[in-house]
């Protein structure tokens, strides 16, 4: 769709600048410029995650991704033009082409996201193997309004023994058919339902052992098959902690892109932090002045010990958002949603994440990265390690100023919240990449501009 929009945009751009008989020769003479322009836009959109099959619809993300692709395309064209000492595309043609592409592409995406992907012919017909609590939870996730293309669960398949097959073969649960299936009838049953996707949602995963052969056959026929953990990754962007074990975490570490990405990530951290320190210096000075006016005797900055990579401790820096000595009596505790210890100015800083500006110093020092799990306080981390399995796993990568858990899950102050955030952190560790980091940064910018969302 983007390629079609670019072609139409190029045709409009050329028509706006040249007579009809001049268009053909111009296009042929500047073919290298067109190839670079088209490739740059498509690659930038791919890096930003625009071409994922399951896409969370957000007008903000769509506009930011569009802007990012244009900046990358113009930058690459400028560099190549400078290197080759000639204009690969005229400025007028480039302007009209990108303007036309932008209008056409954004309108088409809105149409696809809002209308086309939700129509009956484009629905992803889904069969869930199982009919228990986990199966119903998977249905809620799959049929979320944010999942595109839209999914429709057409049946739950309850696995039974052959001698129990005839008993209550067909029932209904929450307007969805619950059908009994045996090892012999399972494959033809799924085919008869016209399923595009099978999700194994058994409360006891070992039950699926008798049907693994049939699932493999259906997969090779072209029907997508996902485990409950795989579905949580694809549609929820997290790893369900109740399905994770040591063997899986070992496989995750082998699949992670961290070893090859680490040096490049560190270089990006330094570059972005230097730019941010310069660009945000006026904002930081203004915040410091406001804090001094509000509380002249109190310090502007607040430092605190946090747990870094591999459990090492470091000092994190923030603009102070609580009253001085707020934890003298209570000791280290989580901050509540309406914490009375937070100052009026501090509440505004927290909402727009401005209190974390000094942490760019931590990034430059090498204690933190731009993107990663949020570092926890040693006292709270020690308690959570006792209560949450695999909690210390998140310490295997550099903690971050922002992270996947921070943009996917609102602020939490309970053990249950910590479990949910760990599930997102484990997902990030497995799928670590420049594309995912970029998505996290873009979503963080949305929070900075519009404020942190409430709820989960």
Buried (B, 14 or more C-beta within 10 A) or exposed (E): EBEEBBBBBBBBBBBBBBEEEEBEEBBEEBEEBBEBBBEBBBBBBBBBBBEEEBBBBBEEBBEBBBBBBBEBBBEBBEEBBEEEEEBBBBEEBBBBBBBBBBEBBBEBBEEBBEEEBBEEEEBBBBBBBBBEEBBBBBBEBBBBEEBBBBBBBBBBBBBBEEEEBEEEBEEEBEEBBBBBBBBEBBBEBBEEBEBBBBBBBBEEBEEBEEBEEBBEEBEEEEBBBBBBBBBBBBBBBBBBBEBBEEEBBEEBBEEBBBEEBBEEBBEBBEEBBEEBBEEBEEEBEEBEEBBEEEBEEBEBEBBBBBBBBEEEEBEBBBBBBBBEEBEEEEEEBBBEEEBEBBBEBBEBBBBBBBBBBBBBBBBBEBBBBBBBBBBBBBEBBEBBBEEBBBBBBBBBBBBBBBBBBBBBBBBBEEEEBBBBBBBBBBBBBBBBBEBBBBBBBBBBBBBBEEEBEEEE
